[in-house]
Structures are given as C-alpha cells and as structure tokens.
Amino acid sequence: MVLVAVALGACVTGAGRPPAAPTTWPLEAAGADAPAATAAAAHGWGAPAWADEFAGDTLDPRWSVYDSPGHDGNGSRRPSQVTVAGGVLTQAGTADAVSAGMARDGDDARFGRWEVRARADGRGPGARPYHAVIALIPATGAYDAGERDVDFAEADVGTGEVNLFVHYPPRKQDYLAIPLDLAAWHTFAVEVAPDHVTWFVDGAVRATVTRPAAIPTRPMKLNVQLDAYRPGDLVPARLQVDWARFHRLPPAGTPVLPGPVPPQGDYDPGR
C-alpha cells in the first residue's frame, strides 16, 4: 500500500539554532563525497540559483524545522531529530515514533528544477518501516490532501523501491514506482514547467507528466520529512541529505523530455 506524506498543520521552529543531540545512530554517513550522477550535469542546467551543501554543524535559517504531531497525528516531529555534521543533514526516527520534518522557506517557485542527493536506511528490531519523503508542497495558502504536491523521492525505508507522485484536485494522482536501493546515495530531481513535470533519478529521466491538471498553480517549496505512518514496532531509521539545489528554467522555454507516463489513479489520503 502506497501512502503519501503531507505537512499538514505543521508548527515550525526557527531553524538557525543548533538542535539538541538526536538519538544515537550506529552507522556513519559514508559515501556522501563519492561522485554523483546528476540531472543538472546530464541535461546542462548550469549553476544553481541556490544550493545548500549542509556544511558546518548548524542548519541554514531558511529551513523551518517542524515541531508538531507527525503525519496524520501519528508520532511526533521534533527538532531534536535533525542534525548537520560532516557535510550531511540527518533526520532520525526512533522506535517510539519520534522523527523529523523540515521545509525550505523564502526560496519558493512555481516552476523550476529541484535536485537532492539523499539516502535512507533503517536498523534495529521492529517490523514496520519509516516513510521517507522528499517533495514540493505549496508555499502559501491553505494546504490539504486535495492540493497539488510533487513527490520526487518517496519510499517505505528498506523496501527496495522509490515512488514518484504528483497529486492534484480532485484527489487524483499520477504515480510510478521504480526499483532502487535507497540505502545507497542517489540523486533525485524534478523539473516543473508550465506544460510538464519530469522526474529524474541519477540523471536519467524516469517519468514525464503533461496533464494540465497536474501542473502546480502556485509557488512550491522543498519539503523533507521522515514519517511514522504506522506507529508501533517501528524500525529506527534515518533520512540523510548530502545537498539540495534549485535551478531556474531557461527564459527561452523548456522542452518536454520524453519519459514513461505514470498512470492516473484516485488518491485516498486516508489510506
């Protein structure tokens, strides 16, 4: 069953302060400095308009860290579960459903190209996986499950696949699942243009949607979160981000890159 995370009713805290120490994690952020295949390099996007390489040990204040109940009221999102160290952002989820989420404020755009290098893994006892989400959500106005959002890396941690989504009114979705070892580092990108949405994984086009209803109608912002969809017997997990970047579309227009067309289906946010 595919479940999609949204940042509903999230309270946020100022993000420039060093957060409290998170739950100890036994693994290291290995491989973050290995060469990465990117959509920006493969398709000539040029220099980013903004980038966060997660250097140092504090979070850029343009990120708002959630201090709120978790997705659909399950568990909680706490700033204590977010750290920056060794050039990597880490969101940690505990066995008792304390996890994390955050959004990039002030860099909103209706159209553009977002790219993130990330990984997610779990370790320890438990039967239920955490749910990792990297997505674009509306930056302004009311946001509920009937609005448009674009998920460009979403997965139950440890299941061997990643999901690509776009949700749009009236509770519809275009969706594709691809096999992927999310414990390894990968780059995930999405290009949102006036006439299409295209997803990339490790620089390669994986899906393209040209359905007018699926195109965002207002500015979007980058959202990263680790959700406890089904609290109880959770496998402790972490979602790590090596960097996040945004590229503007060229003024002369953006050609539609051919790719698989995800099937349309109904979106039930309560599932």
N, C-alpha and C positions, 0 to 999 in steps of 0.2 A: 504494500500500500504506500503510495506516494503522498507525503504530507508536506505542505509548503508553509514556511515561516514568514510571519509579518511582524513588524514592530508596532503592534497596537498599544496605544495608551502608555508608551514608554516614558517614564520620568528619566531625565538625564542629569548628569553632574558635569561640572566644569572638568575638562579633560587635561589641563596642563599640569596638574599636580601629580607627583609620583604616587601611584596607588600602593595600597598595603600589599604585603607579600601574599602571593596566592598559595593554593595547595601545592605542596612539593610534587614535582613531576620527575619520574626516574629517567626519562630519556633526554638527550640533548638535541638541539636544533641543528643536526648535521646536514650538510649538503646545501645550505642556503646560498653559499657563494659559488656553487658549481655553475657552469654556463647554462643559460636558459634560452629555449626557443620561444620567440615572442611574435605575436601578430604585428606589433609595431615594426620590427625588423623585416619580417616576411612580406609586408604589404606597404612599406615605405611611409609610415605615419609621421616620421620626423620626430623632433623634440617634443616632449610632453608640455602641456600648458601648466600642469602641476604634478608633483611627484612626492611621495613620502617613502623614504628608504628605511625608516624606523631605526635611525642611528641614535646613539646615546642610550639613556635609560629613562627618559620621560616621553610621554605621548604629546604630539603636536596638539595645541589647544583647539585646533579646528575639528578635532574629533570629540564628539559628545559620547560619553560612556554611560550606558543605561544603568540605572539603579531602580529596579522595578520588578514586578512579578514577571515570570517567564512567559513564553509563548502560550497564549490561551489560558493564562493563570497557572501554568504548571511550573513548579520550582521558582527560582528567582535569578535575576541577573544582577551581579554586584561588581562594582569597580575593583574590588579585591582580586578578582579573577582575570584581570588584564595586566600584563607586564610587557615591557620593552627591554630587551637585552641582547647583546651580540648581533645587532642588526636585524632582529626578528621580533615581531609582535606575536604574543601568545595569549590566547583566550583558553582558560582551563575550566573544565566541567567536572564536578565531584560526583561521587556515588550517590549523594543525597540531593542532587538536582540544583546545586548552586553553580551557575555558569555565567556567561557574559554576552554582551552585545554592544555595538557602537555604530555611529553614523558620522559621515564627514559633512560638516556644516560650512556654509559660505562658499562652496565650490559647486553650486547647483548648475545643471544644464539640462535642457530638454533633449538636445542632440549632442552626440559626441562619441568618443571611443574610450572606454574604461578597460584597464588591464591590471590584473592582480596575480602575483605569484604566491601560491599557497599550498598547504598540505593539511591533512587532518588524520589523527590516529587515536586509538584507544588502547588501554592496557589495564589489566586487573580483572578481578572477579565481576560477574554480572552477566545478564543475558540481553539487556536492552541497549541499543546504541544511542549515542547522542546524534543530533541532526545539525550538520554544518551548512551555513547559508552565506553566500556572497551575492548581493543583489543590488538593484537600483530600486529605490522606493520614492514616492512623491515627496518633494522637499517642502511643499507648502500646502496649507489647507487640510481638511479632514482626510484621513486615510483609513479605509477599512478594506475588508477582504474583497469587495466588489470593484476596487480601483485597479488601475494598471500598475504592475510591477514587473521587473525583468530580472529573473534569477539566472545568473550565468555560471554558478557552481553551487549545486545543492545536493546533499547526499546524507544518507544514514551512514555514519562512520563505520568503516570496516566491511561494507557490503560489496565492494568491488565495482561500483558504478557511480557515475555522477549524472545528475539530472539538469537539463536546460529547460527553462519555463519562460513564458510570458503570460500573465493573467490580465484580463480586460473585461469590461462590462459586456453583457450582463452575466457575470460569473462563468466566463469561458476561459479556456486555456489552450495554448499550443505547447506541446511537451515532447521532449526526446530524452531517452536515457542512453548513455554510452558506457561501455566497459572501461574502467580506469582504476588503477591502484592509487587511491588518494593518500596513502601513507607516504608516497614519493612526492617530490616537488613537481608541480605543473604550473603552467601559466594559463589563466582563463581570461578571455576578453569578450567584450560585446561592443558592437557598433550599432548605434541608434541614429537613424537618419529619417528625413521626412517621409520616405517611402519604403523603409525596410528596417528590420532588426536582424543582425547576423552575429552568430556565436562562433568563437574560436577557442580551440584547446591546443596549447603548444604551437601556436602559429598557424594551425590548419583550420580552414572553415569546416564547421561541423553541422550548422543548420542556418537557414535563412527563412524569415517570415516577411511577406509583403502584404499581409492582410491589413487594410487601413484601420480596422477597429483595434488592432494590437499596438499601434504606434502611440507612444506616450503623448499626452496632450498638455502636460505642464512640466516644469523643471523637476529633475530627479537628482537624488544624492546617493552616494555609495553607502551601503549598509553591510556590516559583517557581524555575524552572530552564531553562537553555539547553543542549540536549544534542546531541552529535555522534553520531548513530546510525550513520553510515557514514563513519568517518574516511578521509581521503584526498581530495584535490581539493575541500576544503570552501570554500564562500563565507564569508568572515568576516562575522559577524552580531552584532547586539546586541538584547537584550530590555530595554525600558525600562518602568518603572512610575512613574506620576505620584503615585498614592496607593493605599492599601489600607485598607478599613474593614470592621468587623463590627457587625452589628445583631442583637440578641436577638429571638426570636419573641415576639409578644404573649401574655400569660398566658391570654387568653380563647380561644386556638386560632388556627390559621392556615388559611384557606380554600384549597382547591386551585384555582389559576388554570388555566383550560383552555389547552392548547397542543398542538402536534404531539407525537405519541407516537413516540419513536425505536424502530426495530425492534430486536429482540433478536438477538444472534448469539453465536458462540463467540469467546472471547478466547484467542489464542495469544501469550503474552508473548515467545516466541522469534522471532516474525516480524520 
